[in-house]
């Protein structure tokens, strides 16, 4: 699936109930039981995964990463969007309530 041009800021992000993850400082490993594949996140990706535990909106995730890391809003939005779309396409994250 192609990366969307944007994700609405009010889109709620939830972790798939099938995804199993474990974290150590600065790293997260996610297992997709359906495929048996493991996925690794480091640094900012781990922080995004931590934020996803609370079913935040996309806008909240981007704002938090901009606030916590030395990154401009446009770069953050592009990189977080790419990560989330990849996780969604792998069935690990769902986008709920996307507005048109």
N, C-alpha and C positions, 0 to 999 in steps of 0.2 A: 504494500500500500504506500502511496506517495506521501511525503510529508506535507501536511496542509500549510497553506500560506500563513495561517495563524490559528490559534486556539483561543476561544473567547475567555476573557479573564474570569468569568463567572462559572466556567466549566469545573465541576467537582471531579476530583481525581481519586480513584479508589484502587487499592491493591486487590488483585484477584484472590478469591478465597483458596484457590489451588496453589498459589505461590508459597514457597517455604523459603525463609531467609535466615541468615545468621550474620552478625556483624562483629567485627573487631575494630579497634581504633583505626579509622581511616579506610576501612574496606568492608564491603558487603558481598556475600555470595548468595545468589538466589537460585533455587532449584525449581524447575518446571516439571512436576511429576508426570504430566501427560507425555512429554517428550523425553524425559530423563536427562535433559540438558541443564548445565549449570551456566550461570552468567555472573560475571564479576563487575562490581562497581568500586571505584576508588574516589578519594577526595570529595569533590562536589557531588558526584553521583551518589555517594553514600549519604550525604546530607539531604539530597532530594528524596532518597528512599526513606530516611527518617521522617521527613515532613509528610510523606504519603501515609504514614501510619495514622494520621489524624483526619484523613479524607478532606484535605484542603481544596481550595479553588486553585486553578492555574495561576491566577493573579497573585495569590498569597505566596505560592512557591517562588515565583519570579521575584517578587518584592523582598522576600526573606533572603534569597541568595544574593541579590544586589546589595542588601544591607550588610550581610555578613562577609562578603568577599569583595576584593578589589576588582570589580568588573562593571563595565557600563551596561545600562539597561538593554540596549539593542543586542549586544553580544550575548548577554545572559538569556534574554528571551529566545534568541535563535538556538542556543546550545541546549537549554532546558527543553524547549519544544522538540528538538531532534531526539533527545534522550527519551522523553515521554512517549513520543510516537513509536520509537523502537520498542520500548517496553510494552506498549499497547499492542503492536503488531505481533509480538511474541506471546500475547495472551496473559501478561503479568500485571497489567494495569488497565483499568477501564476509565473512559471519559463519560461522565454522566451530565445530562442537562445542558449540553452545548446549545447556546443560542445561535440563531441564524444570522 
